[in-house]
Amino acid sequence: MNEELLLLLGDKIKSKRTQKNITLEQLANRAGVSKGLISQIENNRTVPSLPVLFNIIHSLEEDLKTFFEDMHESLGNGNVLVIRKGEEKVFQKESVKGFSYKRILTRSITSQAADVVLLELKKNASRKQMISTDAFECKYILKGKVEYQVGKETFLLEEGDTLFFNGRTPHRLKNAGNTDATILVIYLF
């Protein structure tokens, strides 16, 4: 299994358990494992063995095929991924007062280098020509509205939205708002 699927696995188990009002202890008893192990799996701190995973899914009274099909659909198969503000996955990594984790994006990418930059676009700024890079690109809109064209698709992004795509696909952007815009850009080479 790849990393994103493993991270989704814990989220999916926790989601199904809470939807069915099953406690950690109840699920652990049904699956024949410890409460601590269920907690570790749900918080992506450990990966269950296949027999344990199958016992957990069975204990949740879920169909094995459907369980994994739904997960693959949520990974997305396209070259471009848009995550709108509010679609981030809230998760608890540690019990520290005042810490709030939101997973914006998890993707398996073979990368050797990363470049993290802030891009500020003045009002009416735009790139006329399509460009491409030798990197995967992740854009997080910190402020303003930005229109991104990737290939033949155009996306209007607002504060809190994330765009992820293969930079080898021709792309361009423009400030689509009435104010300056700021984008956190991560290039994965």
N, C-alpha and C positions, 0 to 999 in steps of 0.2 A: 504494500500500500504506500502511496506517496504521502508527503507531509500534510498537504491540505486535507486529504481524506481522513488522516489520523486525528487532526484537530476537529474536524466535523463530527467524528465518531463520538467523542465525549459530549459535545453539544447535543447531538441527536439523542443519546441515551438519557441525558438529563432532561431534555425537553419532553420525551415520551413519558418518563417517570413522573414528572410534575404534572403533565396533562392528565394522567390517570390517578393522581393523588396517592402515589405510592411513596413511602418514605425510603430513605437510604437503607435503613435497617430491614424493611420488608423486602426490598429488592435483593439485598445481600442474602437474606435467608432463602428466598425462592431460588436464587442462582447458586447457592452453596458456596458463597465466598464471603469475605469480611466486608463490613460496612466501610472500613478504611480503603479497601481496594476499589469499591464502587466510587467513592469520593475522589480518589486519585485518577481514575479513568475519566470521570466527568470533568475534572479540572485539567485534563491533558497532561498529567504528571507521569502517567504510565500507560503503556499499551497492553491490552489484555491478550492472552493467548487465544487462539481460535476456539478451543473448547469453552473457555470462559466467556468469550464474546457471544458464541452461539447460545450458551445457557442464559446470558443476560437478555438477549433478544427474545428467546423463548419465554423467559420469565416475565417479560413485558407484554407477552401475548401478541407479538408482532410477527408478520410474515417476513421471512429472511430476504426474499427477492425484493419485495417492496421497500424494505428498510434501506437497502443499498441503492436501489434505483433512485429514490428520492434524494439521496446524498449526492449521487453523480449529477443529477439535474441541477443541484444548487452550486456545483463547481463551475458550471458554464463551460461551453465548448468553443466559444467564439474567440477571436483574436483581440476583442475589445471588451472590457468589463467596466461598468459604471456602478458605483455604490453611492446611493443618495444619502444625504444627511438623515440620520435616524435609522438607517439600515445596518449600522455597525452592530456587531455581536458583542453584547456586554458579557463579560466573564470575570470571575474572581480568581486571581492568581495567588493572592496572599491576603490574609486578614489584617490589613493595616488601615486604621481609621484615616479617612480622607483620600484614599487611593481609589480611583475608578478606572478600570481598564476597558477599552473598547477596541475590539479587533476590527480594523478597517479592511485588511487584505492579507491573505495567506496564499502564496503560490509557490510551487517548486520551480525554481529557475536555476540553471547552472550559471552561476555568476562568479567572476573572478575579482571584480572591482565594483565599487558603488560610488556615485557622485551625488551629493545632496546639496541642493541649491534653493534659494528663494528667488522667484521671478516676480518682479513688480511690473505691472502693465499700466501705463498712464491711460487716462480716459481717451477713447478712440484709437488706441494702439492696436495694430493688427499686422500679421504676416501675410503678404499677398500670395507668395509662392508656397507650394507644398515642399516639405523637406523630409528627410529620413535620417535616422541615426542607427548606429550599431549597438543599440541598447534596448532593454525593456524599459518602459517609462511609466512611472507612477506619479500622478498629479493630484494633489490635495488642495482644494480651494480654501484658502484662509480668509479671503475678503473679496467681495465683489462678485460680478457675473462674467463668465468666460464662455465663449463659443469655441468648441474644438471640432475640427473636421479631421476624421481619421479614415482614410480611404474614401469611400462614397457616403459614409455616415457622418451626420453632424449631431453634436451633443451640446445642449445648453447646461452649463454647470454653475451651481451657486455655492455660496459659503457652506462648507461641511461636506460637499460632494467629492468623490474620488474617482479618477479615471485611470485605468491601467491598460496598456497596449504594447504591442511589439513595435518599437520605433522604426523598424525597417519598412513598416507600412507608411506611405506618404501621409503627412499630416501638416496642419497649420492651425493657428489660433488667433482669436481677436478678443479684445475687451468688449463685452456686449452690454456693459452697464453704464451708468451715468457717473461713476466714480472710478478711482484707481482700483486695480485688483492686485491681489498678492497670492501667489501659488507656491506651495512647497513641492519641489520637483525632486524625484529620486530616479537616477539613471542606474540601471543594473547592467553592467557590461559582461 
